[in-house]
Amino acid sequence: MTDRPAPTSKAQAIVNEVRRRIVDREWQQGDRIPDEAELAVEFGAARATVNKALQLLAEEGLLDRKRRAGTHVTVNPARRATLTIPIVREQVEAAGLAYSHRIVAQKLSPLPADVAARMALPEGHELIHLRTVHYGDDTPFQVEDRWLNPAAAPGVERIDFHRINPNEWLVRNFPWLRADMAFSAASADARDARLLECRQGTALLILQRTTFNDLGAITSVRLAFHPGYQLIATP
């Protein structure tokens, strides 16, 4: 396989600006963006340069380009990336269960050292700290311990997470450009056991995931799955 040639500085500048507009939600998911001729005038670039920039963003999964239909901001762009971040509600409902969630805690808290390192932020920097339990037919499905960065997810302070869970809100509203992920096994501590309604010491599957956009780390979350959860790999 041959390497794709690096974009010119002009094309890269257009890539950066269009990506910024998507990340900052100036252009929202599903919106049709201006056509190539309009963008060429706006950026003072050749139409071929604009085409190259938009194609790069389409390959990232941020834009959906169709002949005659124009170019649109991708709906739920994370689903087109190599790493898929699932919407928990959809997972639960696909299993034929009734979904619900409960916010256990939500407050502004200083970052501990390990989370600060994962998010590339200073230790003690204050972020929104959330603990959420997801349920299927009123049985715990998954517990998430999440840190949310308002600087990379503008507007998060105004969201009522009792109405929409943090996982779904983030996936639907904030495209991520990079993610760090690690699976491990752990014994349920007292908090995990209480929230997952299992015995302390029970073996649990743990996923630690941190996502980033152009503004920095969006969120870092520890997911603890109910005993018996099976991870199904997909291509």
Secondary structure, 3 states (H helix, E strand, C coil): CCCCCCCCHHHHHHHHHHHHHHHCCCCCCCCECCCHHHHHHHHCCCHHHHHHHHHHHHHHCCEEEECCCEEEECCCHHHHCCCCCCCHHHHHHHCCCCEEEEEEEEEEEECCHHHHHHHCCCCCCEEEEEEEEEEECCEEEEEEEEEECCCCCCCHHHCCCCCCCHHHHHHHHCCCCEEEEEEEEEECCHHHHHHHCCCCCCEEEEEEEEEEECCEEEEEEEEEECCCCCCCCCC
